Amino acid sequence: MKRSGRCIAVATTVAAMAMSLAACGDGSSGASADGTVTIHVQAWKGGGAEPANVAEINKAFEKANPKIKVDFEYITANDTYTQKLQPELLGGKAGDVIMVDTDRMKKWGASGYLADLSGESWASRITPDAKQFAQADGKTLAMPMELIGIGLYANMDLLKKAGITEVPADWPTFLADLGKVKKAGIDPIALPDKSGWTGSSVFQAAGSTLVYQKNKQWDADFLDGKASFAPDWKEPLQQLKTLEDQGYVNWKNELGVDEWSQGPQDFSAGKSAFWYQGAWQVSNVAKAGFPVSFAPWPGGAAGTKPNGMLFSGTMWGVNSQSEQGDAAREYVKFWSQNNNLSKYLEAEHAESPFISGLTPESTETTAFTTAFKEGRYRILPSDSWYAAAAETTTGSKIQAYLLGKASAAQTLKDIQTAASAK
């Protein structure tokens, strides 16, 4: 997912070269005279606009482990993060603990940069749904930190002005509510799509209900050649077009608005009744002062309940070249413990990826958390057909479709090709 940089192509290096560097790795600062060691931790969370309670957890770790100090480095997500760590990993100078996502885990793991964590005590506690995103070639190479939702935001104050008291749960009600909001003189919905992320993500969110409530095994069927995007995903694609056809969205304008900077600012400023983004924005939006609700995309038929859509977000990996591997593993183990990880999940408004994990609840995310607890959810297959390259291509193909440059049939065919690429 792009806010976490999952969709950036990462240059890979052969495993033999990576292993040859292991003996000269200097990703940590070593031990002091009294036996205290310092571990270098690198992440795209814990600073900037997304502190995510990381500093608080690091402080608690140092208190619980007085002989281990944390040298934490926040790095901006996406290109900046990848472009900094890739040469550092190659040169044996990256952190002892590094934040990864599924795409980076697979690519950096294949190059031998990540230690095998399969034997760690927490590895057996990962839920079956989350485990596949932390593993490669049968090995657990990272500790999943969250399963995080992506869905519909609603400004409840603006909805109230239009006579709406609840966030819509199905597609016909959603369209009716958009009409009421527009009639009240309020901008119905913002779907900024400059990078192509929002269009492709709404497409996936609609499909999470329309496709997966009919066939929970759709991903496996697709990989086995038993399912295809045409006709299965025709309706999710059409929903994007319907929003413009009924006058609620101008896609040409939306394609000029950045999803990650301008989009959150505009919604927090009260410029639209609805908005689409990830749950990681809930804390920031709540600061705006109006009541907000975060819910699954209401894509189903009248009277149905929607599926929530989540993705396996941030994870901790241990640098295989680390000279402080034991201390690095202790750090990851500390994060896996419910009372510690829950602080991060609370900031992210995310679900726990562990069996018997603690998932914090909030009034803003009640609708989404309820869907998760009831088993009404689907996790984006970022470990298979919807990996980085496929997501990027899907976004660009949907942009072309929304601008009238490609038919629905051609768009679904192009997405099928991208998802089938090896």
Contacts in CASP RR format, 6 or more apart in sequence:
PFRMAT RR
TARGET T0000
AUTHOR 0000-0000-0000
METHOD contacts of the structure
MODEL  1
MKRSGRCIAVATTVAAMAMSLAACGDGSSGASADGTVTIHVQAWKGGGAE
PANVAEINKAFEKANPKIKVDFEYITANDTYTQKLQPELLGGKAGDVIMV
DTDRMKKWGASGYLADLSGESWASRITPDAKQFAQADGKTLAMPMELIGI
GLYANMDLLKKAGITEVPADWPTFLADLGKVKKAGIDPIALPDKSGWTGS
SVFQAAGSTLVYQKNKQWDADFLDGKASFAPDWKEPLQQLKTLEDQGYVN
WKNELGVDEWSQGPQDFSAGKSAFWYQGAWQVSNVAKAGFPVSFAPWPGG
AAGTKPNGMLFSGTMWGVNSQSEQGDAAREYVKFWSQNNNLSKYLEAEHA
ESPFISGLTPESTETTAFTTAFKEGRYRILPSDSWYAAAAETTTGSKIQA
YLLGKASAAQTLKDIQTAASAK
1 7 0 8 1.000
1 101 0 8 1.000
1 150 0 8 1.000
1 197 0 8 1.000
1 201 0 8 1.000
1 311 0 8 1.000
1 313 0 8 1.000
1 380 0 8 1.000
1 382 0 8 1.000
1 391 0 8 1.000
2 78 0 8 1.000
2 195 0 8 1.000
2 197 0 8 1.000
2 259 0 8 1.000
2 260 0 8 1.000
2 391 0 8 1.000
3 77 0 8 1.000
3 260 0 8 1.000
3 278 0 8 1.000
3 280 0 8 1.000
4 44 0 8 1.000
4 77 0 8 1.000
4 101 0 8 1.000
4 313 0 8 1.000
4 314 0 8 1.000
5 44 0 8 1.000
5 77 0 8 1.000
5 78 0 8 1.000
5 81 0 8 1.000
5 82 0 8 1.000
5 101 0 8 1.000
5 103 0 8 1.000
6 101 0 8 1.000
6 102 0 8 1.000
6 103 0 8 1.000
6 104 0 8 1.000
6 311 0 8 1.000
6 313 0 8 1.000
6 382 0 8 1.000
6 388 0 8 1.000
6 391 0 8 1.000
7 78 0 8 1.000
7 103 0 8 1.000
7 197 0 8 1.000
7 388 0 8 1.000
7 391 0 8 1.000
7 392 0 8 1.000
8 78 0 8 1.000
8 79 0 8 1.000
8 82 0 8 1.000
8 103 0 8 1.000
8 388 0 8 1.000
9 388 0 8 1.000
9 389 0 8 1.000
10 82 0 8 1.000
10 86 0 8 1.000
10 103 0 8 1.000
10 104 0 8 1.000
10 107 0 8 1.000
10 108 0 8 1.000
10 388 0 8 1.000
11 86 0 8 1.000
12 107 0 8 1.000
12 108 0 8 1.000
12 110 0 8 1.000
12 111 0 8 1.000
13 90 0 8 1.000
13 111 0 8 1.000
14 111 0 8 1.000
15 110 0 8 1.000
15 111 0 8 1.000
15 112 0 8 1.000
17 90 0 8 1.000
17 111 0 8 1.000
18 89 0 8 1.000
18 90 0 8 1.000
18 111 0 8 1.000
18 112 0 8 1.000
18 113 0 8 1.000
18 320 0 8 1.000
19 112 0 8 1.000
19 320 0 8 1.000
21 90 0 8 1.000
21 91 0 8 1.000
21 92 0 8 1.000
21 321 0 8 1.000
22 320 0 8 1.000
22 321 0 8 1.000
24 92 0 8 1.000
24 321 0 8 1.000
25 91 0 8 1.000
25 92 0 8 1.000
25 93 0 8 1.000
25 321 0 8 1.000
25 322 0 8 1.000
25 323 0 8 1.000
26 92 0 8 1.000
26 93 0 8 1.000
26 323 0 8 1.000
27 40 0 8 1.000
27 92 0 8 1.000
27 93 0 8 1.000
27 94 0 8 1.000
27 95 0 8 1.000
27 96 0 8 1.000
27 319 0 8 1.000
27 321 0 8 1.000
27 322 0 8 1.000
27 323 0 8 1.000
28 37 0 8 1.000
28 38 0 8 1.000
28 39 0 8 1.000
28 40 0 8 1.000
28 95 0 8 1.000
28 96 0 8 1.000
28 322 0 8 1.000
28 323 0 8 1.000
28 324 0 8 1.000
28 327 0 8 1.000
28 328 0 8 1.000
29 37 0 8 1.000
29 38 0 8 1.000
29 40 0 8 1.000
29 71 0 8 1.000
30 37 0 8 1.000
30 38 0 8 1.000
30 323 0 8 1.000
30 324 0 8 1.000
31 37 0 8 1.000
31 324 0 8 1.000
32 38 0 8 1.000
35 67 0 8 1.000
36 66 0 8 1.000
36 67 0 8 1.000
36 68 0 8 1.000
36 69 0 8 1.000
37 67 0 8 1.000
37 68 0 8 1.000
37 69 0 8 1.000
37 324 0 8 1.000
37 327 0 8 1.000
38 68 0 8 1.000
38 69 0 8 1.000
38 70 0 8 1.000
38 71 0 8 1.000
38 324 0 8 1.000
39 68 0 8 1.000
39 69 0 8 1.000
39 70 0 8 1.000
39 71 0 8 1.000
39 95 0 8 1.000
39 96 0 8 1.000
39 97 0 8 1.000
39 322 0 8 1.000
39 324 0 8 1.000
39 327 0 8 1.000
39 328 0 8 1.000
39 331 0 8 1.000
40 71 0 8 1.000
40 73 0 8 1.000
40 95 0 8 1.000
40 96 0 8 1.000
40 97 0 8 1.000
41 58 0 8 1.000
41 70 0 8 1.000
41 71 0 8 1.000
41 72 0 8 1.000
41 73 0 8 1.000
41 95 0 8 1.000
41 96 0 8 1.000
41 97 0 8 1.000
41 98 0 8 1.000
41 331 0 8 1.000
42 73 0 8 1.000
42 75 0 8 1.000
42 85 0 8 1.000
42 94 0 8 1.000
42 95 0 8 1.000
42 97 0 8 1.000
42 98 0 8 1.000
42 99 0 8 1.000
43 54 0 8 1.000
43 72 0 8 1.000
43 73 0 8 1.000
43 74 0 8 1.000
43 75 0 8 1.000
43 98 0 8 1.000
43 99 0 8 1.000
43 314 0 8 1.000
44 74 0 8 1.000
44 75 0 8 1.000
44 76 0 8 1.000
44 77 0 8 1.000
44 78 0 8 1.000
44 81 0 8 1.000
44 99 0 8 1.000
44 314 0 8 1.000
45 51 0 8 1.000
45 52 0 8 1.000
45 54 0 8 1.000
45 74 0 8 1.000
45 99 0 8 1.000
45 314 0 8 1.000
46 52 0 8 1.000
46 54 0 8 1.000
46 55 0 8 1.000
46 72 0 8 1.000
46 74 0 8 1.000
47 54 0 8 1.000
47 74 0 8 1.000
48 74 0 8 1.000
49 284 0 8 1.000
50 280 0 8 1.000
51 347 0 8 1.000
52 280 0 8 1.000
52 344 0 8 1.000
52 347 0 8 1.000
52 348 0 8 1.000
53 343 0 8 1.000
53 344 0 8 1.000
53 346 0 8 1.000
53 347 0 8 1.000
54 72 0 8 1.000
54 344 0 8 1.000
55 72 0 8 1.000
56 343 0 8 1.000
57 334 0 8 1.000
57 335 0 8 1.000
57 340 0 8 1.000
57 343 0 8 1.000
57 344 0 8 1.000
58 70 0 8 1.000
58 72 0 8 1.000
60 334 0 8 1.000
60 340 0 8 1.000
61 68 0 8 1.000
61 70 0 8 1.000
61 331 0 8 1.000
61 334 0 8 1.000
61 335 0 8 1.000
61 340 0 8 1.000
62 68 0 8 1.000
62 69 0 8 1.000
62 70 0 8 1.000
64 334 0 8 1.000
65 327 0 8 1.000
65 330 0 8 1.000
65 334 0 8 1.000
68 327 0 8 1.000
68 330 0 8 1.000
68 331 0 8 1.000
70 331 0 8 1.000
73 95 0 8 1.000
75 81 0 8 1.000
75 84 0 8 1.000
75 85 0 8 1.000
81 99 0 8 1.000
82 104 0 8 1.000
85 94 0 8 1.000
85 98 0 8 1.000
88 94 0 8 1.000
88 95 0 8 1.000
89 108 0 8 1.000
89 111 0 8 1.000
89 113 0 8 1.000
89 319 0 8 1.000
89 321 0 8 1.000
92 321 0 8 1.000
94 113 0 8 1.000
94 319 0 8 1.000
94 321 0 8 1.000
95 319 0 8 1.000
95 322 0 8 1.000
96 318 0 8 1.000
96 319 0 8 1.000
96 322 0 8 1.000
96 323 0 8 1.000
96 324 0 8 1.000
96 325 0 8 1.000
96 327 0 8 1.000
96 328 0 8 1.000
96 331 0 8 1.000
97 316 0 8 1.000
97 317 0 8 1.000
97 318 0 8 1.000
97 319 0 8 1.000
97 322 0 8 1.000
97 328 0 8 1.000
97 331 0 8 1.000
97 332 0 8 1.000
98 316 0 8 1.000
98 317 0 8 1.000
98 319 0 8 1.000
99 314 0 8 1.000
99 315 0 8 1.000
99 316 0 8 1.000
99 317 0 8 1.000
100 108 0 8 1.000
100 114 0 8 1.000
100 142 0 8 1.000
100 314 0 8 1.000
100 315 0 8 1.000
100 316 0 8 1.000
100 317 0 8 1.000
101 312 0 8 1.000
101 313 0 8 1.000
101 314 0 8 1.000
101 315 0 8 1.000
101 382 0 8 1.000
102 133 0 8 1.000
102 134 0 8 1.000
102 312 0 8 1.000
102 313 0 8 1.000
102 315 0 8 1.000
102 382 0 8 1.000
102 383 0 8 1.000
102 387 0 8 1.000
103 382 0 8 1.000
103 387 0 8 1.000
103 388 0 8 1.000
105 114 0 8 1.000
105 133 0 8 1.000
105 134 0 8 1.000
105 136 0 8 1.000
105 141 0 8 1.000
105 142 0 8 1.000
105 315 0 8 1.000
105 317 0 8 1.000
106 136 0 8 1.000
106 383 0 8 1.000
106 387 0 8 1.000
108 114 0 8 1.000
109 136 0 8 1.000
109 141 0 8 1.000
110 136 0 8 1.000
112 320 0 8 1.000
113 319 0 8 1.000
113 320 0 8 1.000
113 321 0 8 1.000
114 141 0 8 1.000
114 142 0 8 1.000
114 317 0 8 1.000
114 318 0 8 1.000
114 319 0 8 1.000
114 320 0 8 1.000
115 141 0 8 1.000
115 317 0 8 1.000
115 318 0 8 1.000
115 319 0 8 1.000
115 320 0 8 1.000
115 322 0 8 1.000
115 325 0 8 1.000
115 328 0 8 1.000
115 329 0 8 1.000
116 139 0 8 1.000
116 140 0 8 1.000
116 141 0 8 1.000
117 123 0 8 1.000
117 139 0 8 1.000
117 140 0 8 1.000
117 141 0 8 1.000
117 142 0 8 1.000
117 143 0 8 1.000
117 317 0 8 1.000
117 318 0 8 1.000
117 329 0 8 1.000
117 332 0 8 1.000
118 138 0 8 1.000
118 139 0 8 1.000
118 140 0 8 1.000
119 140 0 8 1.000
120 140 0 8 1.000
120 143 0 8 1.000
120 329 0 8 1.000
120 332 0 8 1.000
120 333 0 8 1.000
120 336 0 8 1.000
121 333 0 8 1.000
121 336 0 8 1.000
122 143 0 8 1.000
122 332 0 8 1.000
122 333 0 8 1.000
122 336 0 8 1.000
122 337 0 8 1.000
122 354 0 8 1.000
123 140 0 8 1.000
123 143 0 8 1.000
125 336 0 8 1.000
125 354 0 8 1.000
125 355 0 8 1.000
125 356 0 8 1.000
126 134 0 8 1.000
126 140 0 8 1.000
126 144 0 8 1.000
126 353 0 8 1.000
126 354 0 8 1.000
126 355 0 8 1.000
127 353 0 8 1.000
127 354 0 8 1.000
127 355 0 8 1.000
129 147 0 8 1.000
129 353 0 8 1.000
129 379 0 8 1.000
130 144 0 8 1.000
130 147 0 8 1.000
130 312 0 8 1.000
130 353 0 8 1.000
130 354 0 8 1.000
130 379 0 8 1.000
131 140 0 8 1.000
132 383 0 8 1.000
133 144 0 8 1.000
133 312 0 8 1.000
133 313 0 8 1.000
133 315 0 8 1.000
133 379 0 8 1.000
133 382 0 8 1.000
133 383 0 8 1.000
134 140 0 8 1.000
134 141 0 8 1.000
134 142 0 8 1.000
134 143 0 8 1.000
134 144 0 8 1.000
134 312 0 8 1.000
134 315 0 8 1.000
135 141 0 8 1.000
141 317 0 8 1.000
142 315 0 8 1.000
142 316 0 8 1.000
142 317 0 8 1.000
143 315 0 8 1.000
143 316 0 8 1.000
143 317 0 8 1.000
143 332 0 8 1.000
143 335 0 8 1.000
143 336 0 8 1.000
144 312 0 8 1.000
144 313 0 8 1.000
144 315 0 8 1.000
144 353 0 8 1.000
145 313 0 8 1.000
145 314 0 8 1.000
145 315 0 8 1.000
145 316 0 8 1.000
145 335 0 8 1.000
145 341 0 8 1.000
145 344 0 8 1.000
145 353 0 8 1.000
146 312 0 8 1.000
146 313 0 8 1.000
146 314 0 8 1.000
146 344 0 8 1.000
146 345 0 8 1.000
146 348 0 8 1.000
146 350 0 8 1.000
146 351 0 8 1.000
146 352 0 8 1.000
146 353 0 8 1.000
147 310 0 8 1.000
147 311 0 8 1.000
147 312 0 8 1.000
147 313 0 8 1.000
147 350 0 8 1.000
147 351 0 8 1.000
147 352 0 8 1.000
147 353 0 8 1.000
147 379 0 8 1.000
148 278 0 8 1.000
148 279 0 8 1.000
148 280 0 8 1.000
148 310 0 8 1.000
148 311 0 8 1.000
148 313 0 8 1.000
148 348 0 8 1.000
148 349 0 8 1.000
148 350 0 8 1.000
148 351 0 8 1.000
149 278 0 8 1.000
149 279 0 8 1.000
149 308 0 8 1.000
149 309 0 8 1.000
149 310 0 8 1.000
149 311 0 8 1.000
149 349 0 8 1.000
149 350 0 8 1.000
149 351 0 8 1.000
149 368 0 8 1.000
150 201 0 8 1.000
150 205 0 8 1.000
150 276 0 8 1.000
150 277 0 8 1.000
150 278 0 8 1.000
150 279 0 8 1.000
150 309 0 8 1.000
150 310 0 8 1.000
150 311 0 8 1.000
151 205 0 8 1.000
151 276 0 8 1.000
151 277 0 8 1.000
151 278 0 8 1.000
151 279 0 8 1.000
151 294 0 8 1.000
151 295 0 8 1.000
151 296 0 8 1.000
151 297 0 8 1.000
151 308 0 8 1.000
151 309 0 8 1.000
151 368 0 8 1.000
152 167 0 8 1.000
152 274 0 8 1.000
152 275 0 8 1.000
152 276 0 8 1.000
152 294 0 8 1.000
152 295 0 8 1.000
152 296 0 8 1.000
152 297 0 8 1.000
152 298 0 8 1.000
153 267 0 8 1.000
153 274 0 8 1.000
153 275 0 8 1.000
153 276 0 8 1.000
153 277 0 8 1.000
153 281 0 8 1.000
153 285 0 8 1.000
153 292 0 8 1.000
153 293 0 8 1.000
153 294 0 8 1.000
154 167 0 8 1.000
154 273 0 8 1.000
154 274 0 8 1.000
154 292 0 8 1.000
154 293 0 8 1.000
154 294 0 8 1.000
154 295 0 8 1.000
155 267 0 8 1.000
155 270 0 8 1.000
155 272 0 8 1.000
155 273 0 8 1.000
155 274 0 8 1.000
155 275 0 8 1.000
155 290 0 8 1.000
155 291 0 8 1.000
155 292 0 8 1.000
156 290 0 8 1.000
156 291 0 8 1.000
156 292 0 8 1.000
156 293 0 8 1.000
157 290 0 8 1.000
157 291 0 8 1.000
158 181 0 8 1.000
158 186 0 8 1.000
158 270 0 8 1.000
158 272 0 8 1.000
158 273 0 8 1.000
158 290 0 8 1.000
159 165 0 8 1.000
159 167 0 8 1.000
159 177 0 8 1.000
159 181 0 8 1.000
159 273 0 8 1.000
161 184 0 8 1.000
161 186 0 8 1.000
162 177 0 8 1.000
162 180 0 8 1.000
162 181 0 8 1.000
162 183 0 8 1.000
162 184 0 8 1.000
162 186 0 8 1.000
162 273 0 8 1.000
163 180 0 8 1.000
163 184 0 8 1.000
164 177 0 8 1.000
164 180 0 8 1.000
164 181 0 8 1.000
167 293 0 8 1.000
167 295 0 8 1.000
167 298 0 8 1.000
167 367 0 8 1.000
168 174 0 8 1.000
168 176 0 8 1.000
168 177 0 8 1.000
168 298 0 8 1.000
169 295 0 8 1.000
169 298 0 8 1.000
169 303 0 8 1.000
169 304 0 8 1.000
169 305 0 8 1.000
169 306 0 8 1.000
169 367 0 8 1.000
170 298 0 8 1.000
170 299 0 8 1.000
170 300 0 8 1.000
170 301 0 8 1.000
170 302 0 8 1.000
170 303 0 8 1.000
170 304 0 8 1.000
170 305 0 8 1.000
170 306 0 8 1.000
171 239 0 8 1.000
171 298 0 8 1.000
171 299 0 8 1.000
171 300 0 8 1.000
171 301 0 8 1.000
171 302 0 8 1.000
172 301 0 8 1.000
172 302 0 8 1.000
173 298 0 8 1.000
173 302 0 8 1.000
174 298 0 8 1.000
174 299 0 8 1.000
175 242 0 8 1.000
175 246 0 8 1.000
178 188 0 8 1.000
178 189 0 8 1.000
178 243 0 8 1.000
178 246 0 8 1.000
178 248 0 8 1.000
178 273 0 8 1.000
178 274 0 8 1.000
179 188 0 8 1.000
179 246 0 8 1.000
179 248 0 8 1.000
181 187 0 8 1.000
181 188 0 8 1.000
181 273 0 8 1.000
181 274 0 8 1.000
182 188 0 8 1.000
182 247 0 8 1.000
182 248 0 8 1.000
186 272 0 8 1.000
186 273 0 8 1.000
187 271 0 8 1.000
187 272 0 8 1.000
187 273 0 8 1.000
188 248 0 8 1.000
188 249 0 8 1.000
188 272 0 8 1.000
188 273 0 8 1.000
188 274 0 8 1.000
189 243 0 8 1.000
189 248 0 8 1.000
189 249 0 8 1.000
189 272 0 8 1.000
189 273 0 8 1.000
189 274 0 8 1.000
189 275 0 8 1.000
189 276 0 8 1.000
190 254 0 8 1.000
190 257 0 8 1.000
190 263 0 8 1.000
190 266 0 8 1.000
190 267 0 8 1.000
190 271 0 8 1.000
190 272 0 8 1.000
190 274 0 8 1.000
190 275 0 8 1.000
190 276 0 8 1.000
191 198 0 8 1.000
191 199 0 8 1.000
191 202 0 8 1.000
191 243 0 8 1.000
191 249 0 8 1.000
191 251 0 8 1.000
191 254 0 8 1.000
191 275 0 8 1.000
191 276 0 8 1.000
192 198 0 8 1.000
192 254 0 8 1.000
192 256 0 8 1.000
192 257 0 8 1.000
192 258 0 8 1.000
192 259 0 8 1.000
192 262 0 8 1.000
192 263 0 8 1.000
192 266 0 8 1.000
193 199 0 8 1.000
193 251 0 8 1.000
193 254 0 8 1.000
193 255 0 8 1.000
193 256 0 8 1.000
193 257 0 8 1.000
193 259 0 8 1.000
193 399 0 8 1.000
193 402 0 8 1.000
194 255 0 8 1.000
194 256 0 8 1.000
194 257 0 8 1.000
194 258 0 8 1.000
194 259 0 8 1.000
195 258 0 8 1.000
195 259 0 8 1.000
195 260 0 8 1.000
196 255 0 8 1.000
196 259 0 8 1.000
196 395 0 8 1.000
196 396 0 8 1.000
196 398 0 8 1.000
196 399 0 8 1.000
197 259 0 8 1.000
197 395 0 8 1.000
198 254 0 8 1.000
198 259 0 8 1.000
198 276 0 8 1.000
198 277 0 8 1.000
199 240 0 8 1.000
199 395 0 8 1.000
199 398 0 8 1.000
199 399 0 8 1.000
199 402 0 8 1.000
200 391 0 8 1.000
200 394 0 8 1.000
200 395 0 8 1.000
200 398 0 8 1.000
201 276 0 8 1.000
202 239 0 8 1.000
202 240 0 8 1.000
202 276 0 8 1.000
202 297 0 8 1.000
203 233 0 8 1.000
203 236 0 8 1.000
203 237 0 8 1.000
203 240 0 8 1.000
203 394 0 8 1.000
203 398 0 8 1.000
204 236 0 8 1.000
204 309 0 8 1.000
204 380 0 8 1.000
204 386 0 8 1.000
205 276 0 8 1.000
205 296 0 8 1.000
205 297 0 8 1.000
205 299 0 8 1.000
205 308 0 8 1.000
205 309 0 8 1.000
206 235 0 8 1.000
206 236 0 8 1.000
206 239 0 8 1.000
206 240 0 8 1.000
206 297 0 8 1.000
206 299 0 8 1.000
206 300 0 8 1.000
207 233 0 8 1.000
207 235 0 8 1.000
207 236 0 8 1.000
207 299 0 8 1.000
208 296 0 8 1.000
208 297 0 8 1.000
208 306 0 8 1.000
208 307 0 8 1.000
208 308 0 8 1.000
208 309 0 8 1.000
208 377 0 8 1.000
208 378 0 8 1.000
209 296 0 8 1.000
209 297 0 8 1.000
209 299 0 8 1.000
209 300 0 8 1.000
209 304 0 8 1.000
209 306 0 8 1.000
209 307 0 8 1.000
209 308 0 8 1.000
210 235 0 8 1.000
210 236 0 8 1.000
210 299 0 8 1.000
210 300 0 8 1.000
211 218 0 8 1.000
211 232 0 8 1.000
211 233 0 8 1.000
211 236 0 8 1.000
212 218 0 8 1.000
212 307 0 8 1.000
212 378 0 8 1.000
213 300 0 8 1.000
213 304 0 8 1.000
213 307 0 8 1.000
215 221 0 8 1.000
215 227 0 8 1.000
215 232 0 8 1.000
216 378 0 8 1.000
218 227 0 8 1.000
218 232 0 8 1.000
219 381 0 8 1.000
219 384 0 8 1.000
219 385 0 8 1.000
221 227 0 8 1.000
222 228 0 8 1.000
222 385 0 8 1.000
222 419 0 8 1.000
223 384 0 8 1.000
223 385 0 8 1.000
228 416 0 8 1.000
229 412 0 8 1.000
229 413 0 8 1.000
229 415 0 8 1.000
229 416 0 8 1.000
229 419 0 8 1.000
230 409 0 8 1.000
230 412 0 8 1.000
230 413 0 8 1.000
230 416 0 8 1.000
233 412 0 8 1.000
233 415 0 8 1.000
234 408 0 8 1.000
234 412 0 8 1.000
237 398 0 8 1.000
237 401 0 8 1.000
237 408 0 8 1.000
237 411 0 8 1.000
237 412 0 8 1.000
238 408 0 8 1.000
239 299 0 8 1.000
240 251 0 8 1.000
240 398 0 8 1.000
240 401 0 8 1.000
240 402 0 8 1.000
241 401 0 8 1.000
241 402 0 8 1.000
241 408 0 8 1.000
243 249 0 8 1.000
244 250 0 8 1.000
244 251 0 8 1.000
244 402 0 8 1.000
251 402 0 8 1.000
251 403 0 8 1.000
252 403 0 8 1.000
255 399 0 8 1.000
255 402 0 8 1.000
255 403 0 8 1.000
257 263 0 8 1.000
257 266 0 8 1.000
259 277 0 8 1.000
263 275 0 8 1.000
263 277 0 8 1.000
264 277 0 8 1.000
264 281 0 8 1.000
264 284 0 8 1.000
264 285 0 8 1.000
266 272 0 8 1.000
266 275 0 8 1.000
267 275 0 8 1.000
267 277 0 8 1.000
267 285 0 8 1.000
268 284 0 8 1.000
268 285 0 8 1.000
268 287 0 8 1.000
268 288 0 8 1.000
269 288 0 8 1.000
270 288 0 8 1.000
270 290 0 8 1.000
276 297 0 8 1.000
278 294 0 8 1.000
279 294 0 8 1.000
279 348 0 8 1.000
279 349 0 8 1.000
279 350 0 8 1.000
279 365 0 8 1.000
279 368 0 8 1.000
280 348 0 8 1.000
280 349 0 8 1.000
280 350 0 8 1.000
282 292 0 8 1.000
282 294 0 8 1.000
282 349 0 8 1.000
282 362 0 8 1.000
282 364 0 8 1.000
282 365 0 8 1.000
283 347 0 8 1.000
283 349 0 8 1.000
285 292 0 8 1.000
286 292 0 8 1.000
286 364 0 8 1.000
292 364 0 8 1.000
293 364 0 8 1.000
293 366 0 8 1.000
293 367 0 8 1.000
294 349 0 8 1.000
294 364 0 8 1.000
294 365 0 8 1.000
294 367 0 8 1.000
294 368 0 8 1.000
295 306 0 8 1.000
295 367 0 8 1.000
295 368 0 8 1.000
296 306 0 8 1.000
296 307 0 8 1.000
296 308 0 8 1.000
296 309 0 8 1.000
296 367 0 8 1.000
296 368 0 8 1.000
296 371 0 8 1.000
296 376 0 8 1.000
296 377 0 8 1.000
297 306 0 8 1.000
297 308 0 8 1.000
297 309 0 8 1.000
298 306 0 8 1.000
299 306 0 8 1.000
300 306 0 8 1.000
305 371 0 8 1.000
305 374 0 8 1.000
305 376 0 8 1.000
306 371 0 8 1.000
306 376 0 8 1.000
307 371 0 8 1.000
307 376 0 8 1.000
307 377 0 8 1.000
307 378 0 8 1.000
308 368 0 8 1.000
308 371 0 8 1.000
308 372 0 8 1.000
308 376 0 8 1.000
308 377 0 8 1.000
308 378 0 8 1.000
309 377 0 8 1.000
309 378 0 8 1.000
309 379 0 8 1.000
309 380 0 8 1.000
310 351 0 8 1.000
310 372 0 8 1.000
310 377 0 8 1.000
310 378 0 8 1.000
310 379 0 8 1.000
310 380 0 8 1.000
311 379 0 8 1.000
311 380 0 8 1.000
311 382 0 8 1.000
312 353 0 8 1.000
312 379 0 8 1.000
312 380 0 8 1.000
312 382 0 8 1.000
312 383 0 8 1.000
316 331 0 8 1.000
316 332 0 8 1.000
316 335 0 8 1.000
317 332 0 8 1.000
318 325 0 8 1.000
318 328 0 8 1.000
318 329 0 8 1.000
318 332 0 8 1.000
319 325 0 8 1.000
319 328 0 8 1.000
322 328 0 8 1.000
334 340 0 8 1.000
335 341 0 8 1.000
335 344 0 8 1.000
336 354 0 8 1.000
338 352 0 8 1.000
338 354 0 8 1.000
338 356 0 8 1.000
338 357 0 8 1.000
338 358 0 8 1.000
339 358 0 8 1.000
341 352 0 8 1.000
341 354 0 8 1.000
341 357 0 8 1.000
341 358 0 8 1.000
342 352 0 8 1.000
342 357 0 8 1.000
342 358 0 8 1.000
342 359 0 8 1.000
342 360 0 8 1.000
344 350 0 8 1.000
345 351 0 8 1.000
345 352 0 8 1.000
345 358 0 8 1.000
345 359 0 8 1.000
345 360 0 8 1.000
346 360 0 8 1.000
346 362 0 8 1.000
349 360 0 8 1.000
349 362 0 8 1.000
349 364 0 8 1.000
349 365 0 8 1.000
350 359 0 8 1.000
351 359 0 8 1.000
351 369 0 8 1.000
351 372 0 8 1.000
352 358 0 8 1.000
352 359 0 8 1.000
359 369 0 8 1.000
359 372 0 8 1.000
361 369 0 8 1.000
371 377 0 8 1.000
380 386 0 8 1.000
382 388 0 8 1.000
382 391 0 8 1.000
385 419 0 8 1.000
385 420 0 8 1.000
386 394 0 8 1.000
386 419 0 8 1.000
389 418 0 8 1.000
389 421 0 8 1.000
390 418 0 8 1.000
390 419 0 8 1.000
390 421 0 8 1.000
393 414 0 8 1.000
393 415 0 8 1.000
393 418 0 8 1.000
394 415 0 8 1.000
394 418 0 8 1.000
394 419 0 8 1.000
397 406 0 8 1.000
397 411 0 8 1.000
397 414 0 8 1.000
397 415 0 8 1.000
397 418 0 8 1.000
398 411 0 8 1.000
398 415 0 8 1.000
400 406 0 8 1.000
400 411 0 8 1.000
401 407 0 8 1.000
401 408 0 8 1.000
401 410 0 8 1.000
401 411 0 8 1.000
406 414 0 8 1.000
END
